[in-house]
């Protein structure tokens, strides 16, 4: 991997990149422990976007996140 590629993987992300990532989430994605799907984040981006951006930028600044962010639900279909 080139030094440029390495830097791009560990560098800060922009507000626009964060928004693009949220928009790219499948709207009908499985909800997390908070119960929200991708649709929620997309539909209410104008309300919650700044907080989401702050949280993501904080992660990239500290390389840590609240343990509860790592919770997930599994759904086993038959």
mmCIF file of the N, C-alpha and C atoms, coordinates in Angstrom:
data_MODEL
# 
_entry.id   MODEL 
# 
loop_
_atom_site.group_PDB 
_atom_site.id 
_atom_site.type_symbol 
_atom_site.label_atom_id 
_atom_site.label_alt_id 
_atom_site.label_comp_id 
_atom_site.label_asym_id 
_atom_site.label_entity_id 
_atom_site.label_seq_id 
_atom_site.pdbx_PDB_ins_code 
_atom_site.Cartn_x 
_atom_site.Cartn_y 
_atom_site.Cartn_z 
_atom_site.occupancy 
_atom_site.B_iso_or_equiv 
_atom_site.pdbx_formal_charge 
_atom_site.auth_seq_id 
_atom_site.auth_comp_id 
_atom_site.auth_asym_id 
_atom_site.auth_atom_id 
_atom_site.pdbx_PDB_model_num 
ATOM 1   N N  . UNK A 1 1  ? 0.855   -1.177  0.000  1.00 0.00 ? 1  UNK A N  1 
ATOM 2   C CA . UNK A 1 1  ? 0.000   0.000   0.000  1.00 0.00 ? 1  UNK A CA 1 
ATOM 3   C C  . UNK A 1 1  ? 0.897   1.235   0.000  1.00 0.00 ? 1  UNK A C  1 
ATOM 4   N N  . UNK A 1 2  ? 0.539   2.188   -0.799 1.00 0.00 ? 2  UNK A N  1 
ATOM 5   C CA . UNK A 1 2  ? 1.336   3.408   -0.899 1.00 0.00 ? 2  UNK A CA 1 
ATOM 6   C C  . UNK A 1 2  ? 1.121   4.288   0.335  1.00 0.00 ? 2  UNK A C  1 
ATOM 7   N N  . UNK A 1 3  ? 2.091   5.149   0.636  1.00 0.00 ? 3  UNK A N  1 
ATOM 8   C CA . UNK A 1 3  ? 1.923   6.081   1.762  1.00 0.00 ? 3  UNK A CA 1 
ATOM 9   C C  . UNK A 1 3  ? 0.681   6.964   1.609  1.00 0.00 ? 3  UNK A C  1 
ATOM 10  N N  . UNK A 1 4  ? 0.369   7.348   0.355  1.00 0.00 ? 4  UNK A N  1 
ATOM 11  C CA . UNK A 1 4  ? -0.827  8.181   0.125  1.00 0.00 ? 4  UNK A CA 1 
ATOM 12  C C  . UNK A 1 4  ? -2.105  7.425   0.486  1.00 0.00 ? 4  UNK A C  1 
ATOM 13  N N  . UNK A 1 5  ? -2.140  6.140   0.100  1.00 0.00 ? 5  UNK A N  1 
ATOM 14  C CA . UNK A 1 5  ? -3.310  5.323   0.425  1.00 0.00 ? 5  UNK A CA 1 
ATOM 15  C C  . UNK A 1 5  ? -3.448  5.173   1.930  1.00 0.00 ? 5  UNK A C  1 
ATOM 16  N N  . UNK A 1 6  ? -2.335  4.944   2.603  1.00 0.00 ? 6  UNK A N  1 
ATOM 17  C CA . UNK A 1 6  ? -2.362  4.798   4.062  1.00 0.00 ? 6  UNK A CA 1 
ATOM 18  C C  . UNK A 1 6  ? -2.884  6.067   4.723  1.00 0.00 ? 6  UNK A C  1 
ATOM 19  N N  . UNK A 1 7  ? -2.399  7.212   4.277  1.00 0.00 ? 7  UNK A N  1 
ATOM 20  C CA . UNK A 1 7  ? -2.848  8.483   4.852  1.00 0.00 ? 7  UNK A CA 1 
ATOM 21  C C  . UNK A 1 7  ? -4.333  8.706   4.608  1.00 0.00 ? 7  UNK A C  1 
ATOM 22  N N  . UNK A 1 8  ? -4.823  8.315   3.446  1.00 0.00 ? 8  UNK A N  1 
ATOM 23  C CA . UNK A 1 8  ? -6.240  8.535   3.145  1.00 0.00 ? 8  UNK A CA 1 
ATOM 24  C C  . UNK A 1 8  ? -7.133  7.664   4.018  1.00 0.00 ? 8  UNK A C  1 
ATOM 25  N N  . UNK A 1 9  ? -6.638  6.529   4.466  1.00 0.00 ? 9  UNK A N  1 
ATOM 26  C CA . UNK A 1 9  ? -7.433  5.634   5.309  1.00 0.00 ? 9  UNK A CA 1 
ATOM 27  C C  . UNK A 1 9  ? -7.493  6.088   6.763  1.00 0.00 ? 9  UNK A C  1 
ATOM 28  N N  . UNK A 1 10 ? -6.483  6.822   7.216  1.00 0.00 ? 10 UNK A N  1 
ATOM 29  C CA . UNK A 1 10 ? -6.464  7.224   8.622  1.00 0.00 ? 10 UNK A CA 1 
ATOM 30  C C  . UNK A 1 10 ? -6.710  8.715   8.810  1.00 0.00 ? 10 UNK A C  1 
ATOM 31  N N  . UNK A 1 11 ? -6.893  9.440   7.732  1.00 0.00 ? 11 UNK A N  1 
ATOM 32  C CA . UNK A 1 11 ? -7.117  10.878  7.824  1.00 0.00 ? 11 UNK A CA 1 
ATOM 33  C C  . UNK A 1 11 ? -8.537  11.210  8.249  1.00 0.00 ? 11 UNK A C  1 
ATOM 34  N N  . UNK A 1 12 ? -8.724  12.467  8.598  1.00 0.00 ? 12 UNK A N  1 
ATOM 35  C CA . UNK A 1 12 ? -10.064 12.922  8.955  1.00 0.00 ? 12 UNK A CA 1 
ATOM 36  C C  . UNK A 1 12 ? -10.984 12.865  7.743  1.00 0.00 ? 12 UNK A C  1 
ATOM 37  N N  . UNK A 1 13 ? -12.231 12.662  8.000  1.00 0.00 ? 13 UNK A N  1 
ATOM 38  C CA . UNK A 1 13 ? -13.226 12.650  6.933  1.00 0.00 ? 13 UNK A CA 1 
ATOM 39  C C  . UNK A 1 13 ? -13.937 13.998  6.927  1.00 0.00 ? 13 UNK A C  1 
ATOM 40  N N  . UNK A 1 14 ? -14.512 14.330  5.806  1.00 0.00 ? 14 UNK A N  1 
ATOM 41  C CA . UNK A 1 14 ? -15.226 15.605  5.699  1.00 0.00 ? 14 UNK A CA 1 
ATOM 42  C C  . UNK A 1 14 ? -16.703 15.407  6.043  1.00 0.00 ? 14 UNK A C  1 
ATOM 43  N N  . UNK A 1 15 ? -17.359 16.518  6.312  1.00 0.00 ? 15 UNK A N  1 
ATOM 44  C CA . UNK A 1 15 ? -18.801 16.478  6.573  1.00 0.00 ? 15 UNK A CA 1 
ATOM 45  C C  . UNK A 1 15 ? -19.533 15.863  5.384  1.00 0.00 ? 15 UNK A C  1 
ATOM 46  N N  . UNK A 1 16 ? -19.092 16.221  4.179  1.00 0.00 ? 16 UNK A N  1 
ATOM 47  C CA . UNK A 1 16 ? -19.738 15.700  2.973  1.00 0.00 ? 16 UNK A CA 1 
ATOM 48  C C  . UNK A 1 16 ? -19.552 14.186  2.855  1.00 0.00 ? 16 UNK A C  1 
ATOM 49  N N  . UNK A 1 17 ? -18.370 13.682  3.184  1.00 0.00 ? 17 UNK A N  1 
ATOM 50  C CA . UNK A 1 17 ? -18.143 12.238  3.136  1.00 0.00 ? 17 UNK A CA 1 
ATOM 51  C C  . UNK A 1 17 ? -19.032 11.495  4.127  1.00 0.00 ? 17 UNK A C  1 
ATOM 52  N N  . UNK A 1 18 ? -19.214 12.077  5.295  1.00 0.00 ? 18 UNK A N  1 
ATOM 53  C CA . UNK A 1 18 ? -20.088 11.456  6.301  1.00 0.00 ? 18 UNK A CA 1 
ATOM 54  C C  . UNK A 1 18 ? -21.521 11.424  5.790  1.00 0.00 ? 18 UNK A C  1 
ATOM 55  N N  . UNK A 1 19 ? -21.988 12.537  5.237  1.00 0.00 ? 19 UNK A N  1 
ATOM 56  C CA . UNK A 1 19 ? -23.351 12.588  4.698  1.00 0.00 ? 19 UNK A CA 1 
ATOM 57  C C  . UNK A 1 19 ? -23.513 11.578  3.568  1.00 0.00 ? 19 UNK A C  1 
ATOM 58  N N  . UNK A 1 20 ? -22.536 11.497  2.671  1.00 0.00 ? 20 UNK A N  1 
ATOM 59  C CA . UNK A 1 20 ? -22.606 10.535  1.568  1.00 0.00 ? 20 UNK A CA 1 
ATOM 60  C C  . UNK A 1 20 ? -22.683 9.102   2.085  1.00 0.00 ? 20 UNK A C  1 
ATOM 61  N N  . UNK A 1 21 ? -21.956 8.810   3.146  1.00 0.00 ? 21 UNK A N  1 
ATOM 62  C CA . UNK A 1 21 ? -21.989 7.464   3.728  1.00 0.00 ? 21 UNK A CA 1 
ATOM 63  C C  . UNK A 1 21 ? -23.371 7.156   4.295  1.00 0.00 ? 21 UNK A C  1 
ATOM 64  N N  . UNK A 1 22 ? -23.968 8.132   4.954  1.00 0.00 ? 22 UNK A N  1 
ATOM 65  C CA . UNK A 1 22 ? -25.311 7.925   5.516  1.00 0.00 ? 22 UNK A CA 1 
ATOM 66  C C  . UNK A 1 22 ? -26.327 7.733   4.396  1.00 0.00 ? 22 UNK A C  1 
ATOM 67  N N  . UNK A 1 23 ? -26.240 8.522   3.354  1.00 0.00 ? 23 UNK A N  1 
ATOM 68  C CA . UNK A 1 23 ? -27.165 8.408   2.219  1.00 0.00 ? 23 UNK A CA 1 
ATOM 69  C C  . UNK A 1 23 ? -26.991 7.056   1.528  1.00 0.00 ? 23 UNK A C  1 
ATOM 70  N N  . UNK A 1 24 ? -25.789 6.504   1.567  1.00 0.00 ? 24 UNK A N  1 
ATOM 71  C CA . UNK A 1 24 ? -25.516 5.219   0.906  1.00 0.00 ? 24 UNK A CA 1 
ATOM 72  C C  . UNK A 1 24 ? -26.041 4.019   1.676  1.00 0.00 ? 24 UNK A C  1 
ATOM 73  N N  . UNK A 1 25 ? -26.409 4.214   2.946  1.00 0.00 ? 25 UNK A N  1 
ATOM 74  C CA . UNK A 1 25 ? -26.955 3.103   3.733  1.00 0.00 ? 25 UNK A CA 1 
ATOM 75  C C  . UNK A 1 25 ? -28.288 2.680   3.125  1.00 0.00 ? 25 UNK A C  1 
ATOM 76  N N  . UNK A 1 26 ? -28.489 1.392   3.024  1.00 0.00 ? 26 UNK A N  1 
ATOM 77  C CA . UNK A 1 26 ? -29.770 0.892   2.519  1.00 0.00 ? 26 UNK A CA 1 
ATOM 78  C C  . UNK A 1 26 ? -30.878 1.370   3.461  1.00 0.00 ? 26 UNK A C  1 
ATOM 79  N N  . UNK A 1 27 ? -31.878 2.035   2.907  1.00 0.00 ? 27 UNK A N  1 
ATOM 80  C CA . UNK A 1 27 ? -32.948 2.623   3.716  1.00 0.00 ? 27 UNK A CA 1 
ATOM 81  C C  . UNK A 1 27 ? -33.655 1.594   4.582  1.00 0.00 ? 27 UNK A C  1 
ATOM 82  N N  . UNK A 1 28 ? -33.800 0.393   4.086  1.00 0.00 ? 28 UNK A N  1 
ATOM 83  C CA . UNK A 1 28 ? -34.504 -0.651  4.845  1.00 0.00 ? 28 UNK A CA 1 
ATOM 84  C C  . UNK A 1 28 ? -33.542 -1.527  5.631  1.00 0.00 ? 28 UNK A C  1 
ATOM 85  N N  . UNK A 1 29 ? -32.352 -0.988  5.939  1.00 0.00 ? 29 UNK A N  1 
ATOM 86  C CA . UNK A 1 29 ? -31.362 -1.760  6.692  1.00 0.00 ? 29 UNK A CA 1 
ATOM 87  C C  . UNK A 1 29 ? -31.923 -2.162  8.048  1.00 0.00 ? 29 UNK A C  1 
ATOM 88  N N  . UNK A 1 30 ? -31.370 -3.230  8.583  1.00 0.00 ? 30 UNK A N  1 
ATOM 89  C CA . UNK A 1 30 ? -31.808 -3.706  9.893  1.00 0.00 ? 30 UNK A CA 1 
ATOM 90  C C  . UNK A 1 30 ? -31.502 -2.641  10.938 1.00 0.00 ? 30 UNK A C  1 
ATOM 91  N N  . UNK A 1 31 ? -32.436 -2.381  11.825 1.00 0.00 ? 31 UNK A N  1 
ATOM 92  C CA . UNK A 1 31 ? -32.190 -1.372  12.851 1.00 0.00 ? 31 UNK A CA 1 
ATOM 93  C C  . UNK A 1 31 ? -31.157 -1.854  13.857 1.00 0.00 ? 31 UNK A C  1 
ATOM 94  N N  . UNK A 1 32 ? -30.452 -0.910  14.441 1.00 0.00 ? 32 UNK A N  1 
ATOM 95  C CA . UNK A 1 32 ? -29.523 -1.226  15.519 1.00 0.00 ? 32 UNK A CA 1 
ATOM 96  C C  . UNK A 1 32 ? -30.268 -1.228  16.836 1.00 0.00 ? 32 UNK A C  1 
ATOM 97  N N  . UNK A 1 33 ? -29.555 -1.286  17.941 1.00 0.00 ? 33 UNK A N  1 
ATOM 98  C CA . UNK A 1 33 ? -30.192 -1.297  19.259 1.00 0.00 ? 33 UNK A CA 1 
ATOM 99  C C  . UNK A 1 33 ? -31.078 -0.077  19.513 1.00 0.00 ? 33 UNK A C  1 
ATOM 100 N N  . UNK A 1 34 ? -30.795 1.029   18.814 1.00 0.00 ? 34 UNK A N  1 
ATOM 101 C CA . UNK A 1 34 ? -31.616 2.226   18.978 1.00 0.00 ? 34 UNK A CA 1 
ATOM 102 C C  . UNK A 1 34 ? -32.924 2.139   18.197 1.00 0.00 ? 34 UNK A C  1 
ATOM 103 N N  . UNK A 1 35 ? -33.058 1.127   17.341 1.00 0.00 ? 35 UNK A N  1 
ATOM 104 C CA . UNK A 1 35 ? -34.278 0.935   16.577 1.00 0.00 ? 35 UNK A CA 1 
ATOM 105 C C  . UNK A 1 35 ? -34.342 1.703   15.271 1.00 0.00 ? 35 UNK A C  1 
ATOM 106 N N  . UNK A 1 36 ? -33.308 2.462   14.938 1.00 0.00 ? 36 UNK A N  1 
ATOM 107 C CA . UNK A 1 36 ? -33.331 3.294   13.745 1.00 0.00 ? 36 UNK A CA 1 
ATOM 108 C C  . UNK A 1 36 ? -32.706 2.585   12.549 1.00 0.00 ? 36 UNK A C  1 
ATOM 109 N N  . UNK A 1 37 ? -33.360 2.693   11.419 1.00 0.00 ? 37 UNK A N  1 
ATOM 110 C CA . UNK A 1 37 ? -32.839 2.149   10.165 1.00 0.00 ? 37 UNK A CA 1 
ATOM 111 C C  . UNK A 1 37 ? -32.130 3.268   9.399  1.00 0.00 ? 37 UNK A C  1 
ATOM 112 N N  . UNK A 1 38 ? -31.548 2.916   8.271  1.00 0.00 ? 38 UNK A N  1 
ATOM 113 C CA . UNK A 1 38 ? -30.941 3.921   7.417  1.00 0.00 ? 38 UNK A CA 1 
ATOM 114 C C  . UNK A 1 38 ? -31.947 4.986   7.000  1.00 0.00 ? 38 UNK A C  1 
ATOM 115 N N  . UNK A 1 39 ? -33.201 4.581   6.795  1.00 0.00 ? 39 UNK A N  1 
ATOM 116 C CA . UNK A 1 39 ? -34.251 5.520   6.390  1.00 0.00 ? 39 UNK A CA 1 
ATOM 117 C C  . UNK A 1 39 ? -34.373 6.671   7.376  1.00 0.00 ? 39 UNK A C  1 
ATOM 118 N N  . UNK A 1 40 ? -34.342 6.365   8.672  1.00 0.00 ? 40 UNK A N  1 
ATOM 119 C CA . UNK A 1 40 ? -34.463 7.413   9.690  1.00 0.00 ? 40 UNK A CA 1 
ATOM 120 C C  . UNK A 1 40 ? -33.364 8.456   9.528  1.00 0.00 ? 40 UNK A C  1 
ATOM 121 N N  . UNK A 1 41 ? -32.111 7.987   9.422  1.00 0.00 ? 41 UNK A N  1 
ATOM 122 C CA . UNK A 1 41 ? -30.990 8.907   9.322  1.00 0.00 ? 41 UNK A CA 1 
ATOM 123 C C  . UNK A 1 41 ? -31.050 9.731   8.043  1.00 0.00 ? 41 UNK A C  1 
ATOM 124 N N  . UNK A 1 42 ? -31.536 9.135   6.973  1.00 0.00 ? 42 UNK A N  1 
ATOM 125 C CA . UNK A 1 42 ? -31.651 9.858   5.706  1.00 0.00 ? 42 UNK A CA 1 
ATOM 126 C C  . UNK A 1 42 ? -32.778 10.885  5.749  1.00 0.00 ? 42 UNK A C  1 
ATOM 127 N N  . UNK A 1 43 ? -33.933 10.467  6.229  1.00 0.00 ? 43 UNK A N  1 
ATOM 128 C CA . UNK A 1 43 ? -35.102 11.353  6.245  1.00 0.00 ? 43 UNK A CA 1 
ATOM 129 C C  . UNK A 1 43 ? -34.904 12.550  7.174  1.00 0.00 ? 43 UNK A C  1 
ATOM 130 N N  . UNK A 1 44 ? -34.246 12.327  8.310  1.00 0.00 ? 44 UNK A N  1 
ATOM 131 C CA . UNK A 1 44 ? -34.106 13.383  9.306  1.00 0.00 ? 44 UNK A CA 1 
ATOM 132 C C  . UNK A 1 44 ? -32.699 13.974  9.361  1.00 0.00 ? 44 UNK A C  1 
ATOM 133 N N  . UNK A 1 45 ? -31.944 13.789  8.270  1.00 0.00 ? 45 UNK A N  1 
ATOM 134 C CA . UNK A 1 45 ? -30.582 14.310  8.232  1.00 0.00 ? 45 UNK A CA 1 
ATOM 135 C C  . UNK A 1 45 ? -30.544 15.807  8.540  1.00 0.00 ? 45 UNK A C  1 
ATOM 136 N N  . UNK A 1 46 ? -31.520 16.554  8.063  1.00 0.00 ? 46 UNK A N  1 
ATOM 137 C CA . UNK A 1 46 ? -31.520 18.007  8.295  1.00 0.00 ? 46 UNK A CA 1 
ATOM 138 C C  . UNK A 1 46 ? -31.617 18.343  9.780  1.00 0.00 ? 46 UNK A C  1 
ATOM 139 N N  . UNK A 1 47 ? -32.137 17.431  10.575 1.00 0.00 ? 47 UNK A N  1 
ATOM 140 C CA . UNK A 1 47 ? -32.283 17.652  12.013 1.00 0.00 ? 47 UNK A CA 1 
ATOM 141 C C  . UNK A 1 47 ? -31.100 17.059  12.779 1.00 0.00 ? 47 UNK A C  1 
ATOM 142 N N  . UNK A 1 48 ? -30.701 15.843  12.432 1.00 0.00 ? 48 UNK A N  1 
ATOM 143 C CA . UNK A 1 48 ? -29.689 15.116  13.214 1.00 0.00 ? 48 UNK A CA 1 
ATOM 144 C C  . UNK A 1 48 ? -28.300 15.122  12.590 1.00 0.00 ? 48 UNK A C  1 
ATOM 145 N N  . UNK A 1 49 ? -28.183 15.625  11.382 1.00 0.00 ? 49 UNK A N  1 
ATOM 146 C CA . UNK A 1 49 ? -26.924 15.554  10.650 1.00 0.00 ? 49 UNK A CA 1 
ATOM 147 C C  . UNK A 1 49 ? -25.734 16.142  11.384 1.00 0.00 ? 49 UNK A C  1 
ATOM 148 N N  . UNK A 1 50 ? -25.901 17.326  11.950 1.00 0.00 ? 50 UNK A N  1 
ATOM 149 C CA . UNK A 1 50 ? -24.768 17.966  12.638 1.00 0.00 ? 50 UNK A CA 1 
ATOM 150 C C  . UNK A 1 50 ? -24.287 17.134  13.820 1.00 0.00 ? 50 UNK A C  1 
ATOM 151 N N  . UNK A 1 51 ? -25.208 16.517  14.555 1.00 0.00 ? 51 UNK A N  1 
ATOM 152 C CA . UNK A 1 51 ? -24.811 15.680  15.690 1.00 0.00 ? 51 UNK A CA 1 
ATOM 153 C C  . UNK A 1 51 ? -24.101 14.421  15.203 1.00 0.00 ? 51 UNK A C  1 
ATOM 154 N N  . UNK A 1 52 ? -24.602 13.826  14.148 1.00 0.00 ? 52 UNK A N  1 
ATOM 155 C CA . UNK A 1 52 ? -23.949 12.643  13.578 1.00 0.00 ? 52 UNK A CA 1 
ATOM 156 C C  . UNK A 1 52 ? -22.536 13.001  13.128 1.00 0.00 ? 52 UNK A C  1 
ATOM 157 N N  . UNK A 1 53 ? -22.396 14.117  12.447 1.00 0.00 ? 53 UNK A N  1 
ATOM 158 C CA . UNK A 1 53 ? -21.075 14.564  11.992 1.00 0.00 ? 53 UNK A CA 1 
ATOM 159 C C  . UNK A 1 53 ? -20.150 14.773  13.182 1.00 0.00 ? 53 UNK A C  1 
ATOM 160 N N  . UNK A 1 54 ? -20.626 15.425  14.243 1.00 0.00 ? 54 UNK A N  1 
ATOM 161 C CA . UNK A 1 54 ? -19.796 15.642  15.439 1.00 0.00 ? 54 UNK A CA 1 
ATOM 162 C C  . UNK A 1 54 ? -19.320 14.324  16.034 1.00 0.00 ? 54 UNK A C  1 
ATOM 163 N N  . UNK A 1 55 ? -20.236 13.353  16.128 1.00 0.00 ? 55 UNK A N  1 
ATOM 164 C CA . UNK A 1 55 ? -19.883 12.051  16.709 1.00 0.00 ? 55 UNK A CA 1 
ATOM 165 C C  . UNK A 1 55 ? -18.837 11.330  15.865 1.00 0.00 ? 55 UNK A C  1 
ATOM 166 N N  . UNK A 1 56 ? -19.009 11.357  14.557 1.00 0.00 ? 56 UNK A N  1 
ATOM 167 C CA . UNK A 1 56 ? -18.061 10.676  13.668 1.00 0.00 ? 56 UNK A CA 1 
ATOM 168 C C  . UNK A 1 56 ? -16.700 11.367  13.713 1.00 0.00 ? 56 UNK A C  1 
ATOM 169 N N  . UNK A 1 57 ? -16.693 12.693  13.660 1.00 0.00 ? 57 UNK A N  1 
ATOM 170 C CA . UNK A 1 57 ? -15.433 13.418  13.715 1.00 0.00 ? 57 UNK A CA 1 
ATOM 171 C C  . UNK A 1 57 ? -14.734 13.206  15.058 1.00 0.00 ? 57 UNK A C  1 
ATOM 172 N N  . UNK A 1 58 ? -15.518 13.109  16.127 1.00 0.00 ? 58 UNK A N  1 
ATOM 173 C CA . UNK A 1 58 ? -14.932 12.831  17.438 1.00 0.00 ? 58 UNK A CA 1 
ATOM 174 C C  . UNK A 1 58 ? -14.236 11.476  17.436 1.00 0.00 ? 58 UNK A C  1 
ATOM 175 N N  . UNK A 1 59 ? -14.884 10.488  16.819 1.00 0.00 ? 59 UNK A N  1 
ATOM 176 C CA . UNK A 1 59 ? -14.252 9.170   16.727 1.00 0.00 ? 59 UNK A CA 1 
ATOM 177 C C  . UNK A 1 59 ? -12.921 9.258   15.988 1.00 0.00 ? 59 UNK A C  1 
ATOM 178 N N  . UNK A 1 60 ? -12.909 9.924   14.841 1.00 0.00 ? 60 UNK A N  1 
ATOM 179 C CA . UNK A 1 60 ? -11.680 10.020  14.064 1.00 0.00 ? 60 UNK A CA 1 
ATOM 180 C C  . UNK A 1 60 ? -10.620 10.865  14.766 1.00 0.00 ? 60 UNK A C  1 
ATOM 181 N N  . UNK A 1 61 ? -11.030 11.714  15.692 1.00 0.00 ? 61 UNK A N  1 
ATOM 182 C CA . UNK A 1 61 ? -10.072 12.513  16.448 1.00 0.00 ? 61 UNK A CA 1 
ATOM 183 C C  . UNK A 1 61 ? -9.493  11.789  17.644 1.00 0.00 ? 61 UNK A C  1 
ATOM 184 N N  . UNK A 1 62 ? -10.269 10.863  18.208 1.00 0.00 ? 62 UNK A N  1 
ATOM 185 C CA . UNK A 1 62 ? -9.831  10.178  19.432 1.00 0.00 ? 62 UNK A CA 1 
ATOM 186 C C  . UNK A 1 62 ? -9.567  8.693   19.230 1.00 0.00 ? 62 UNK A C  1 
ATOM 187 N N  . UNK A 1 63 ? -10.058 8.135   18.131 1.00 0.00 ? 63 UNK A N  1 
ATOM 188 C CA . UNK A 1 63 ? -9.966  6.697   17.837 1.00 0.00 ? 63 UNK A CA 1 
ATOM 189 C C  . UNK A 1 63 ? -10.640 5.840   18.903 1.00 0.00 ? 63 UNK A C  1 
ATOM 190 N N  . UNK A 1 64 ? -11.646 6.403   19.543 1.00 0.00 ? 64 UNK A N  1 
ATOM 191 C CA . UNK A 1 64 ? -12.438 5.619   20.496 1.00 0.00 ? 64 UNK A CA 1 
ATOM 192 C C  . UNK A 1 64 ? -13.896 6.030   20.347 1.00 0.00 ? 64 UNK A C  1 
ATOM 193 N N  . UNK A 1 65 ? -14.779 5.131   20.724 1.00 0.00 ? 65 UNK A N  1 
ATOM 194 C CA . UNK A 1 65 ? -16.199 5.419   20.676 1.00 0.00 ? 65 UNK A CA 1 
ATOM 195 C C  . UNK A 1 65 ? -16.870 4.743   21.858 1.00 0.00 ? 65 UNK A C  1 
ATOM 196 N N  . UNK A 1 66 ? -18.061 5.200   22.225 1.00 0.00 ? 66 UNK A N  1 
ATOM 197 C CA . UNK A 1 66 ? -18.760 4.595   23.361 1.00 0.00 ? 66 UNK A CA 1 
ATOM 198 C C  . UNK A 1 66 ? -18.994 3.102   23.114 1.00 0.00 ? 66 UNK A C  1 
ATOM 199 N N  . UNK A 1 67 ? -18.799 2.271   24.124 1.00 0.00 ? 67 UNK A N  1 
ATOM 200 C CA . UNK A 1 67 ? -18.964 0.812   23.952 1.00 0.00 ? 67 UNK A CA 1 
ATOM 201 C C  . UNK A 1 67 ? -20.326 0.423   23.377 1.00 0.00 ? 67 UNK A C  1 
ATOM 202 N N  . UNK A 1 68 ? -21.364 1.168   23.714 1.00 0.00 ? 68 UNK A N  1 
ATOM 203 C CA . UNK A 1 68 ? -22.704 0.813   23.238 1.00 0.00 ? 68 UNK A CA 1 
ATOM 204 C C  . UNK A 1 68 ? -22.842 0.949   21.727 1.00 0.00 ? 68 UNK A C  1 
ATOM 205 N N  . UNK A 1 69 ? -21.941 1.677   21.078 1.00 0.00 ? 69 UNK A N  1 
ATOM 206 C CA . UNK A 1 69 ? -21.973 1.777   19.618 1.00 0.00 ? 69 UNK A CA 1 
ATOM 207 C C  . UNK A 1 69 ? -21.668 0.439   18.963 1.00 0.00 ? 69 UNK A C  1 
ATOM 208 N N  . UNK A 1 70 ? -21.088 -0.465  19.680 1.00 0.00 ? 70 UNK A N  1 
ATOM 209 C CA . UNK A 1 70 ? -20.696 -1.749  19.110 1.00 0.00 ? 70 UNK A CA 1 
ATOM 210 C C  . UNK A 1 70 ? -21.779 -2.810  19.290 1.00 0.00 ? 70 UNK A C  1 
ATOM 211 N N  . UNK A 1 71 ? -22.909 -2.454  19.881 1.00 0.00 ? 71 UNK A N  1 
ATOM 212 C CA . UNK A 1 71 ? -24.009 -3.394  20.052 1.00 0.00 ? 71 UNK A CA 1 
ATOM 213 C C  . UNK A 1 71 ? -24.724 -3.587  18.724 1.00 0.00 ? 71 UNK A C  1 
ATOM 214 N N  . UNK A 1 72 ? -25.248 -4.741  18.511 1.00 0.00 ? 72 UNK A N  1 
ATOM 215 C CA . UNK A 1 72 ? -26.008 -5.015  17.302 1.00 0.00 ? 72 UNK A CA 1 
ATOM 216 C C  . UNK A 1 72 ? -27.036 -6.097  17.597 1.00 0.00 ? 72 UNK A C  1 
ATOM 217 N N  . UNK A 1 73 ? -27.993 -6.230  16.737 1.00 0.00 ? 73 UNK A N  1 
ATOM 218 C CA . UNK A 1 73 ? -28.978 -7.294  16.821 1.00 0.00 ? 73 UNK A CA 1 
ATOM 219 C C  . UNK A 1 73 ? -28.802 -8.209  15.638 1.00 0.00 ? 73 UNK A C  1 
ATOM 220 N N  . UNK A 1 74 ? -28.972 -9.469  15.864 1.00 0.00 ? 74 UNK A N  1 
ATOM 221 C CA . UNK A 1 74 ? -28.944 -10.441 14.778 1.00 0.00 ? 74 UNK A CA 1 
ATOM 222 C C  . UNK A 1 74 ? -30.352 -11.002 14.598 1.00 0.00 ? 74 UNK A C  1 
ATOM 223 N N  . UNK A 1 75 ? -30.733 -11.182 13.380 1.00 0.00 ? 75 UNK A N  1 
ATOM 224 C CA . UNK A 1 75 ? -32.029 -11.772 13.061 1.00 0.00 ? 75 UNK A CA 1 
ATOM 225 C C  . UNK A 1 75 ? -31.772 -13.010 12.232 1.00 0.00 ? 75 UNK A C  1 
ATOM 226 N N  . UNK A 1 76 ? -32.143 -14.144 12.765 1.00 0.00 ? 76 UNK A N  1 
ATOM 227 C CA . UNK A 1 76 ? -31.949 -15.400 12.064 1.00 0.00 ? 76 UNK A CA 1 
ATOM 228 C C  . UNK A 1 76 ? -33.247 -15.806 11.400 1.00 0.00 ? 76 UNK A C  1 
ATOM 229 N N  . UNK A 1 77 ? -33.263 -15.790 10.100 1.00 0.00 ? 77 UNK A N  1 
ATOM 230 C CA . UNK A 1 77 ? -34.464 -16.142 9.338  1.00 0.00 ? 77 UNK A CA 1 
ATOM 231 C C  . UNK A 1 77 ? -34.419 -17.626 8.972  1.00 0.00 ? 77 UNK A C  1 
ATOM 232 N N  . UNK A 1 78 ? -35.589 -18.221 8.900  1.00 0.00 ? 78 UNK A N  1 
ATOM 233 C CA . UNK A 1 78 ? -35.650 -19.623 8.505  1.00 0.00 ? 78 UNK A CA 1 
ATOM 234 C C  . UNK A 1 78 ? -36.166 -19.734 7.089  1.00 0.00 ? 78 UNK A C  1 
# 
